[in-house]
């Protein structure tokens, strides 16, 4: 039987089987994070999320693969890993039907169809579908760099590149993680950091 969920969030409509589940869920909307890590100070909305986070410090990996005996800190990471044995690919592209084991890989693949270019060059603003293409492109900015840093003399082809660089001197970190409140100087670094919480691994070896 499907478990009844009589407690409904008035903000987003999500249902819960008990009042405590709804109470914890509401913190997503309020931003309240009352559970603090006593090691690094990271904050979380629920005790369960805090306990999972603490495994970073303790090294505890309770979820074990019964094929390779590899251990994982989070049950969801084990579930993703097991697909390498079963061949399961639950994330399907609605355009061409190709399947993927991880949602992050599907999102990266969809760029082929949409023409989206999420990887932006800080120097000139050029966009690319793949991170490797951006890395290769950055080499073209080795010559003309009219925007100079007053502190160290580093040059940049674009004003935005200089503004980002200046944060290395000022210590400014305007991009904040909404899960643990860690701060970062660049949005790209924040996005990479968030994958430590989600387990997303968008860059996959084809070999």
C-alpha positions as CSV (number, residue, x, y, z in Angstrom):
1,X,0.0,0.0,0.0
2,X,1.1,3.6,-0.7
3,X,1.8,5.3,2.6
4,X,-0.7,8.1,3.3
5,X,0.8,11.6,3.4
6,X,-1.7,13.9,5.2
7,X,0.7,16.6,6.1
8,X,1.2,19.0,3.2
9,X,3.7,21.9,2.7
10,X,1.7,25.1,2.0
11,X,4.6,26.5,0.0
12,X,5.4,23.8,-2.5
13,X,2.7,21.2,-2.0
14,X,4.9,18.3,-1.0
15,X,3.3,15.7,1.3
16,X,4.6,14.0,4.4
17,X,3.5,11.0,6.4
18,X,4.2,12.6,9.7
19,X,4.3,16.1,11.2
20,X,8.0,16.0,12.0
21,X,8.9,15.3,8.3
22,X,6.9,18.4,7.3
23,X,8.6,20.5,10.1
24,X,12.1,19.6,8.9
25,X,11.1,20.1,5.2
26,X,9.9,23.7,5.9
27,X,13.6,24.6,6.6
28,X,14.2,24.4,2.9
29,X,12.0,27.4,2.4
30,X,13.0,29.3,5.6
31,X,16.7,28.6,5.2
32,X,16.9,27.6,8.9
33,X,19.9,25.2,9.6
34,X,19.9,24.4,13.3
35,X,22.2,21.4,13.2
36,X,25.9,22.4,13.4
37,X,29.0,20.2,12.8
38,X,31.2,20.4,15.9
39,X,34.3,19.8,13.8
40,X,34.1,22.4,10.9
41,X,31.0,24.4,11.8
42,X,29.0,23.5,8.7
43,X,25.3,23.9,9.2
44,X,22.4,21.6,8.1
45,X,18.6,21.6,8.1
46,X,18.3,18.1,9.6
47,X,20.2,15.9,12.0
48,X,20.3,13.2,9.3
49,X,22.1,15.4,6.8
50,X,24.5,16.4,9.6
51,X,25.3,12.7,10.4
52,X,26.0,12.0,6.7
53,X,28.3,15.1,6.6
54,X,30.3,13.9,9.6
55,X,31.5,10.9,7.7
56,X,33.8,13.3,5.8
57,X,35.6,13.8,9.1
58,X,35.4,10.3,10.5
59,X,36.0,8.4,7.3
60,X,33.1,6.2,8.1
61,X,31.6,4.4,5.0
62,X,28.8,2.2,6.1
63,X,27.4,1.4,2.7
64,X,29.2,-1.5,1.1
65,X,29.1,-3.0,-2.4
66,X,28.6,-6.8,-2.2
67,X,30.4,-7.3,-5.5
68,X,33.6,-5.3,-5.2
69,X,33.4,-4.7,-1.4
70,X,33.9,-1.0,-2.0
71,X,32.5,1.2,0.7
72,X,30.6,4.5,0.4
73,X,29.7,7.2,3.0
74,X,26.2,7.7,1.5
75,X,23.7,5.0,0.5
76,X,22.8,7.0,-2.7
77,X,26.4,6.8,-3.8
78,X,26.3,3.0,-3.4
79,X,23.1,2.9,-5.4
80,X,24.8,4.8,-8.3
81,X,27.9,2.6,-8.1
82,X,25.8,-0.7,-8.3
83,X,24.6,0.4,-11.8
84,X,28.1,-0.3,-13.1
85,X,27.4,-4.0,-12.3
86,X,23.7,-4.2,-13.3
87,X,24.0,-2.0,-16.4
88,X,21.0,0.0,-15.3
89,X,20.7,3.4,-16.9
90,X,17.6,5.1,-15.4
91,X,18.3,8.6,-16.8
92,X,17.1,8.7,-20.4
93,X,17.5,11.5,-22.9
94,X,14.0,12.5,-24.1
95,X,15.4,13.5,-27.4
96,X,17.5,10.6,-28.6
97,X,16.8,7.9,-26.0
98,X,20.4,7.4,-24.8
99,X,20.6,6.2,-21.2
100,X,22.9,7.2,-18.4
101,X,23.7,5.9,-14.9
102,X,23.9,9.4,-13.3
103,X,21.7,12.5,-13.7
104,X,24.7,14.7,-14.1
105,X,25.9,12.8,-17.1
106,X,22.5,13.1,-18.7
107,X,22.5,16.9,-18.1
108,X,26.0,17.1,-19.8
109,X,24.7,15.0,-22.7
110,X,21.6,17.2,-23.3
111,X,23.9,20.1,-24.2
112,X,24.4,18.4,-27.5
113,X,20.8,18.9,-28.4
114,X,20.1,22.3,-26.8
115,X,23.2,24.0,-28.1
116,X,23.7,25.4,-24.5
117,X,27.2,26.5,-23.7
118,X,27.5,26.5,-19.9
119,X,31.3,26.6,-19.7
120,X,32.2,30.3,-20.0
121,X,35.7,31.9,-20.5
122,X,36.4,34.4,-17.8
123,X,38.6,36.4,-20.2
124,X,36.3,37.0,-23.2
125,X,32.9,35.4,-22.3
126,X,33.1,32.8,-25.0
127,X,30.9,29.7,-24.3
128,X,31.6,26.0,-24.7
129,X,29.7,22.8,-24.4
130,X,32.6,20.9,-22.8
131,X,35.0,21.8,-20.1
132,X,38.0,20.5,-22.0
133,X,37.1,22.8,-24.9
134,X,37.2,25.8,-22.6
135,X,40.6,24.7,-21.2
136,X,42.0,24.6,-24.7
137,X,40.4,28.0,-25.6
138,X,42.0,29.7,-22.6
139,X,45.4,29.2,-24.2
140,X,44.5,31.7,-26.9
141,X,44.5,34.5,-24.4
142,X,48.3,34.3,-23.8
143,X,49.0,37.5,-25.8
144,X,46.8,40.6,-25.5
145,X,45.8,41.5,-21.9
146,X,44.9,45.2,-21.5
147,X,43.4,44.9,-18.0
148,X,46.2,44.9,-15.4
149,X,46.0,44.1,-11.7
150,X,47.3,47.1,-9.7
151,X,48.5,44.7,-6.9
152,X,50.6,42.1,-8.8
153,X,50.6,43.2,-12.5
154,X,48.8,40.2,-13.8
155,X,47.0,41.0,-17.2
156,X,43.6,39.9,-18.5
157,X,41.9,40.2,-21.8
158,X,38.6,41.0,-20.2
159,X,37.5,43.2,-17.3
160,X,35.5,40.4,-15.8
161,X,38.7,38.3,-15.6
162,X,40.5,41.0,-13.7
163,X,37.5,41.5,-11.3
164,X,37.6,37.7,-10.6
165,X,41.3,37.7,-10.1
166,X,41.2,40.7,-7.6
167,X,39.4,38.4,-5.2
168,X,42.7,36.5,-4.6
169,X,44.0,39.8,-3.1
170,X,40.9,41.0,-1.3
171,X,39.7,37.6,0.0
172,X,36.2,38.3,-1.3
173,X,34.1,35.2,-1.7
174,X,30.6,36.2,-2.9
175,X,29.4,32.7,-3.9
176,X,27.9,30.8,-0.9
177,X,26.9,27.1,-0.8
178,X,23.3,26.9,0.3
179,X,23.9,23.5,1.9
180,X,26.9,24.1,4.2
181,X,27.5,27.9,3.9
182,X,31.0,27.5,2.5
183,X,32.2,30.6,0.6
184,X,34.0,30.7,-2.8
185,X,35.5,33.4,-5.0
186,X,34.1,31.9,-8.3
187,X,30.8,30.5,-9.3
188,X,32.5,27.6,-11.1
189,X,34.3,26.5,-7.9
190,X,31.0,26.7,-6.0
191,X,29.4,24.4,-8.6
192,X,32.2,21.9,-8.3
193,X,32.0,22.1,-4.5
194,X,28.2,21.3,-4.5
195,X,29.0,18.0,-6.1
196,X,30.6,16.9,-2.9
197,X,27.1,17.1,-1.4
198,X,25.2,15.6,-4.3
199,X,27.7,13.0,-5.4
200,X,27.3,14.2,-9.0
201,X,30.2,13.3,-11.3
202,X,29.6,15.0,-14.7
203,X,33.0,14.2,-16.2
204,X,33.1,10.6,-17.2
205,X,36.0,8.6,-18.8
206,X,34.9,7.1,-22.1
207,X,37.5,4.4,-21.8
